[in-house]
């Protein structure tokens, strides 16, 4: 799916070296609500510009256990971008985020491994990882089959991004210079 401006919705992650990230998308939620459902520390939930985010969190921006997350809205989807964690893939988080709506979580790390989860109203409908042969799981594992098959399922990192773009029209527009966005630090996941 090409967009009117000629780019693809997730080109930022396709064209730049972003070694570790998790993106969590929720349809129709406000940014603060998405972060609250994800478990943001209430005293860190605020609107930051990129410089303020760096000043506030510094060395903890990429913390794996309590990652800093920023958010924005593109079309009907609100997204949360964890630069160092995997909270969005956690089924407890995904259940909370998708309650009353639908959610998509994408994860990439340097192994390289790519994770994908799609949930509706608290239930994971489709999930898979590319570290091993792709075998979708969930309540309806092949619901996205018409989008997955043409991508070859194991076609590498861009196949997961293309799936998210093609099946859901997802996109992330990173903050511009001085642009303020909701953000905060997520609580550590319970054991």
Residue pairs with C-beta under 8 A, 6 or more apart in sequence:
1 8
1 9
1 165
1 166
1 169
2 8
3 9
3 171
8 14
8 161
8 162
8 165
8 171
9 74
9 164
9 165
9 169
9 170
9 171
9 172
10 23
10 161
10 164
10 165
10 170
10 171
10 172
12 18
12 172
12 174
13 21
13 23
13 108
13 161
13 172
14 157
14 158
14 161
18 83
18 108
19 108
19 109
19 110
20 62
20 83
20 84
20 108
20 109
20 110
21 81
21 82
21 83
21 107
21 108
22 67
22 81
22 82
22 85
22 86
22 87
22 88
22 89
22 105
22 106
22 107
22 108
22 115
23 79
23 80
23 81
23 82
23 88
23 105
23 106
23 107
23 170
23 172
24 34
24 38
24 79
24 80
24 82
24 87
24 88
24 93
24 94
24 97
24 103
24 104
24 105
25 77
25 78
25 79
25 80
25 103
25 104
25 105
25 164
25 168
25 170
26 34
26 37
26 77
26 78
26 97
26 98
26 101
26 102
26 103
27 76
27 77
27 78
27 101
27 102
27 103
28 76
28 78
28 101
29 37
29 78
29 97
29 101
30 78
31 71
31 72
31 73
31 78
31 80
31 181
31 182
32 45
32 182
34 71
34 78
34 79
34 80
34 97
35 45
35 69
35 71
35 80
35 182
35 183
35 184
36 42
36 45
37 93
37 96
37 97
37 99
38 69
38 80
38 87
38 88
38 93
38 96
38 97
38 186
39 87
39 93
39 96
39 186
39 187
39 189
40 69
40 184
40 185
40 186
40 187
41 66
41 184
41 185
41 186
41 187
44 56
44 183
44 184
44 185
45 182
45 183
45 184
46 182
46 183
46 184
47 180
47 181
47 182
47 183
48 56
48 70
48 180
48 181
48 182
48 183
49 175
49 178
49 179
49 180
49 181
50 175
50 177
50 178
50 179
51 178
52 180
53 61
53 68
53 70
53 183
54 61
57 68
57 185
60 66
60 68
60 185
61 68
61 83
61 84
62 68
62 83
62 84
63 84
63 85
63 185
64 84
64 85
64 86
65 85
65 188
65 189
66 85
66 185
66 186
66 187
66 188
67 82
67 83
67 84
67 85
67 87
67 185
67 186
68 82
68 83
68 84
68 183
68 184
68 185
68 186
69 80
69 81
69 82
69 83
69 85
69 87
69 183
69 184
69 185
69 186
70 80
70 81
70 175
70 181
70 182
70 183
71 78
71 79
71 80
71 81
71 181
71 182
71 183
72 78
72 79
72 81
72 172
72 173
72 175
72 181
73 79
74 170
74 171
74 172
74 173
75 169
75 171
77 104
77 168
77 169
77 170
77 171
79 170
79 172
80 88
81 172
82 88
82 186
85 186
86 107
86 115
87 93
87 186
87 189
88 94
88 97
88 105
88 106
88 107
88 117
89 105
89 107
89 115
89 117
90 189
91 117
91 124
92 189
92 190
93 189
94 103
94 105
94 117
94 119
94 124
95 119
95 122
95 123
95 124
96 122
97 103
97 119
98 119
98 120
98 121
98 122
98 123
99 121
99 122
100 121
101 120
101 121
102 118
102 119
102 120
102 121
103 117
103 118
103 119
103 120
104 116
104 117
104 118
104 119
104 164
104 168
104 170
105 115
105 116
105 117
105 119
106 114
106 115
106 116
106 160
106 161
106 164
107 113
107 114
107 115
107 116
108 114
108 115
108 157
108 160
111 131
112 130
112 156
112 157
113 129
113 130
113 131
114 129
114 130
114 157
114 159
114 160
115 127
115 128
115 129
115 130
115 160
116 126
116 127
116 128
116 129
116 160
116 163
116 164
117 124
117 126
117 127
117 138
118 124
118 125
118 126
118 127
118 138
118 143
118 144
119 125
123 138
123 139
124 137
124 138
124 139
125 138
125 139
125 140
125 143
126 136
126 137
126 138
126 140
126 141
126 142
126 143
126 144
127 136
127 137
127 138
127 141
128 134
128 135
128 136
128 137
128 141
128 153
130 153
130 154
130 156
130 157
130 159
130 160
133 154
134 153
134 154
136 142
136 144
136 148
142 148
144 163
144 167
147 163
147 166
147 167
148 163
151 159
151 162
151 163
151 166
152 159
153 159
164 170
165 171
175 181
